[in-house]
Amino acid sequence: MTEIIDLSQEIFSGMPVFNGLPNVKIDIHATHEEWEGIENPLTKTPAVLKMELGEHTGTHVDALNHMGKQYVGQSIDKMPLSMFYTEGFCLDFTHKGLSELITSEEIAISLKNSGLTIKKGDTVLLCTNHFKNFYGTEDWKNGPGITAEAARWLGEKEISAFGVETMSPGVPKISNREVHQICGELGFTHYENMINLDQLINRGRFRFIGLPLKIKGGTGSPVRAVAVFEGGD
């Protein structure tokens, strides 16, 4: 039996977003009562919602053109779909605290302890339980992240992407800017704001799917990321 684990946050009005990004607004654009010509209805049943949000809302993937101006033209609609449909696995970094860094040496140790190796084209997910522990709190913005050196180490292994539960792949004002730049330089990307990664620890490899919307010129896109485990009959 196939098991599908949802790795994506809900999108709702007023949800937490990275500092400076557009706030999320969702309103009723049209109701069934309007369409049916009911005057002064006692209820309003949504038929169409109007959404206002940035590309980097909730669980999302960054396009290469987000990583620096030199990558103009490498927008989300131009990136190959094979980058978002890969093999994947999840490593345990639940011992990491607020704003702590994850190094390549620590990733290598976690790989060894898990009996895993990185293959070309993989998606590597890093579980810190930051979503479970801090989402909606003052410390949500203070999550752990990888070092610039770890980003280069991962990129040189030719992964498609890595994914984190936090709002940024690196620690803001310490490694986050450099992590983005290295992703652009080496041609790989990352997912942010993931959930349920704790359900993937010590389960080996799975099919990872995180398809973006086909936004013309887009610098990123929300995704419905999932991990798929194919079981027996």
C-alpha positions in Angstrom: 0.0 0.0 0.0 1.2 3.5 -0.9 1.8 5.9 2.0 1.8 9.6 1.3 3.0 12.0 4.0 2.1 15.7 3.6 5.1 18.0 4.1 3.3 21.3 3.5 1.9 24.0 5.8 -1.6 25.3 5.5 -2.0 28.7 3.8 -4.3 31.1 5.6 -4.8 34.8 6.2 -2.4 36.3 8.6 -0.1 33.3 8.6 3.6 33.9 9.6 5.8 35.0 6.7 9.5 35.9 6.5 10.2 39.5 7.5 9.4 42.0 4.7 7.4 39.5 2.5 3.8 40.2 1.6 1.2 39.3 4.2 -1.3 36.6 3.2 -4.9 37.8 2.6 -7.7 35.4 1.7 -11.2 36.8 1.1 -14.5 35.5 -0.4 -14.7 36.8 -4.0 -18.0 35.1 -4.9 -20.6 33.1 -3.1 -23.0 30.4 -4.3 -25.8 32.6 -2.9 -24.8 35.4 -5.3 -24.6 33.0 -8.2 -28.1 31.7 -7.4 -29.5 35.2 -7.1 -30.5 34.9 -3.5 -31.2 38.3 -2.0 -30.2 39.0 1.6 -28.9 35.5 2.2 -28.6 34.3 5.8 -25.4 32.5 4.9 -22.6 33.1 2.5 -21.1 29.9 1.0 -17.8 30.5 -0.7 -17.7 29.7 -4.4 -14.4 31.5 -5.3 -11.8 32.8 -2.9 -9.4 35.7 -3.7 -5.9 35.2 -2.6 -3.1 37.8 -2.1 0.3 36.3 -1.2 4.0 36.3 -2.2 5.6 33.4 -4.1 7.7 32.6 -1.0 4.6 31.8 1.2 4.3 28.8 3.4 6.0 25.6 2.1 7.8 26.8 -1.0 10.7 26.3 -3.3 13.1 29.0 -4.4 13.9 29.6 -8.1 17.5 30.1 -9.2 16.7 33.7 -10.1 16.0 34.4 -6.5 19.6 33.6 -5.5 21.2 36.6 -7.2 20.8 39.1 -10.1 23.3 37.2 -12.2 20.7 34.3 -12.4 18.1 36.4 -14.2 16.1 34.3 -16.6 16.4 31.1 -14.5 12.9 31.5 -13.2 10.7 28.8 -11.6 8.9 28.1 -14.9 12.3 27.5 -16.6 13.6 25.0 -14.1 13.3 21.3 -15.1 10.5 19.4 -13.4 13.0 16.6 -12.7 14.4 18.9 -9.9 11.1 18.6 -8.1 10.4 14.9 -8.6 13.3 13.0 -7.0 14.4 10.5 -4.5 14.8 11.8 -1.0 15.6 11.0 2.6 15.5 12.9 5.9 18.2 13.3 8.5 17.7 13.9 12.2 18.8 17.2 13.6 16.2 17.5 16.3 19.0 18.1 18.8 19.7 21.5 17.3 18.5 24.6 19.2 17.5 28.1 18.2 19.8 29.8 15.6 22.3 26.9 15.8 24.2 26.0 12.7 24.4 22.6 10.9 27.8 21.9 9.4 28.8 19.5 6.6 30.7 17.4 9.2 27.4 16.9 11.1 25.5 16.0 8.0 28.2 13.4 7.1 27.9 11.9 10.6 24.1 11.8 10.3 24.4 10.1 7.0 26.8 7.5 8.4 24.5 6.9 11.4 21.5 6.4 9.1 23.3 4.2 6.7 22.6 6.6 3.8 24.6 8.1 1.0 23.8 11.1 -1.2 23.1 10.3 -4.8 23.1 12.8 -7.7 19.7 14.4 -7.9 18.6 13.7 -4.4 16.5 15.9 -2.2 17.9 16.0 1.3 15.5 17.0 4.1 16.8 18.1 7.5 14.4 17.6 10.5 14.9 20.0 13.5 11.3 19.9 14.8 11.3 23.7 14.7 7.8 23.8 13.2 6.4 21.5 15.9 8.2 23.4 18.7 8.0 27.0 17.7 5.5 27.7 14.9 3.4 30.7 15.8 5.7 31.8 18.6 8.2 34.7 18.9 11.0 32.2 18.3 9.6 30.9 15.0 12.0 33.3 13.2 15.0 32.0 15.1 15.4 28.6 13.7 18.6 26.6 13.1 20.1 26.5 9.6 23.0 25.2 7.6 26.4 26.9 7.2 27.6 28.3 3.9 30.2 25.5 3.9 27.5 22.9 4.3 25.6 24.4 1.4 28.6 24.1 -0.8 29.3 20.6 0.4 25.7 19.5 -0.5 25.8 21.4 -3.9 29.1 19.7 -4.9 27.3 16.4 -4.4 25.0 17.5 -7.2 21.7 17.3 -5.2 18.6 18.7 -6.7 17.6 20.4 -3.4 17.5 20.3 0.4 14.6 21.1 2.6 14.1 22.7 6.0 11.3 23.4 8.4 12.4 27.0 9.0 11.6 30.2 7.1 15.2 30.3 5.8 17.8 27.7 4.8 20.6 29.4 6.7 20.6 31.4 9.9 19.6 35.1 9.0 22.6 37.5 9.3 25.0 34.6 9.7 24.8 32.2 6.8 21.5 32.7 5.0 22.6 35.1 2.3 25.7 33.0 1.5 23.6 29.8 1.4 21.3 31.3 -1.3 24.3 32.5 -3.3 25.9 29.1 -3.3 22.6 27.5 -4.4 22.6 29.9 -7.4 26.3 29.3 -8.2 26.0 25.5 -8.1 22.5 25.2 -9.6 20.5 23.6 -6.9 17.7 24.9 -4.7 15.9 24.5 -1.4 12.5 24.2 0.2 11.5 26.1 3.3 8.7 25.9 5.8 8.2 22.2 5.6 6.3 20.1 8.2 6.0 16.5 9.4 9.7 15.8 8.7 9.8 13.9 12.0 7.7 11.2 10.3 10.5 10.5 7.8 13.4 10.0 10.2 15.0 6.5 10.1 12.7 5.4 7.2 15.3 5.4 4.5 14.6 6.6 1.0 11.3 7.7 -0.5 9.9 9.5 -3.6 9.9 13.2 -3.0 7.5 15.4 -4.9 7.4 19.2 -4.6 6.1 20.6 -7.8 5.9 24.4 -8.1 3.2 26.5 -9.9 4.2 27.5 -13.4 4.6 31.2 -12.6 6.1 33.1 -15.6 9.3 34.7 -14.5 8.6 33.5 -10.9 11.3 33.7 -8.2 9.8 30.8 -6.4 6.5 29.1 -5.7 4.4 27.5 -3.0 4.4 23.7 -3.3 2.4 20.8 -2.0 5.4 18.8 -1.0 4.9 15.1 -0.2 7.0 12.0 0.6 5.7 8.8 -1.0 6.6 5.4 0.4 5.7 2.5 -1.9 4.7 -0.5 0.1 3.9 -4.1 -0.8 0.4 -5.4 -1.6 
